[in-house]
Amino acid sequence: MSEPSIPTELIDRLRTARRVAVLTGAGISAESGVPTFREAQTGLWARYNPEELATPDAFRRDPKLVWEWYAWRQKRVRQAEPNPGHQALVEMEQRIAEFTLITQNVDGLHRRAGSHSILELHGNLFRAKCFNEDRPVESWPDSDEVPPRCPRCGGLLRPDVVWFGEMLPAGALRAAEHAALTAEVFFSIGTSALVYPAADLPFAALAAGVTVVEINPQPTPLSPHVTFCLNGAAGSVLPALVAQVWEAA
């Protein structure tokens, strides 16, 4: 298979860029074998609608069911490994003075790959927080109770992810918006460009005069508007991009 072709103008812009922001969606994780949110229901969970499990009301009705569903999702994600697309973003971060990785994914694969400057807009599957106090909880006593309880207030713990009907973490969203508006180059990678407010970020970047690059196997509503559209999987396009921008410099 031939190496993806990267436009010379994009190579030149990246070589001189000091500020780069990247938005990633489910597509980059799917290349590691992580099923997308709506594809994840198999086996015993096939009869459940994920959109009916990932809500505060579902947790109030049956916290044990929701906690066990997320435990099952954690097990599936642990079987996946970061792919060459994740690794290429690690190298890009090392090459760029001000690099911000904004992700809609909750699987933690970017961190496992070695990325550091990460904004997790939708939370993290492997963290927990108190349902009552909305505070992160890093550890709790061993117990047979499911879900476990908050060591501070005794309330139930829940996954630290954004559920349907909930707002994104305000601090992370503000930081993502700032990164998009102040970047010299903004990447949208493996995202459908349909999930808001994250889908607004590349359009805000475009309005601010930022060079916007989309990497996706299929066209999205963003595709007609971007500066550069690189059709293909992140795991093949990103390593080629990094190689052509820096290894050949």
ABEGO torsion letter per residue (X at the ends): XBBBBBBAAAAAAAAABABBBBBBBAAAAAAAGBBBAAAABBEAAAABBAAAABBAAAAAABAAAAAAAAAAAAAAAAABBBBAAAAAAAAAAAABABBBBBBABAAGAAAAAGBABBBBAAEBAABBBBAAAGBBBABBBBBABOBBBBAAAGBBBBBBBBBBGBBBBAAAAAAAAAAAAABABBBBBGBAGABOAAAAAAAAAAAAGBBBBBBBABBBAAAAABABBBBEBAAAAAAAAAAAAAAAX
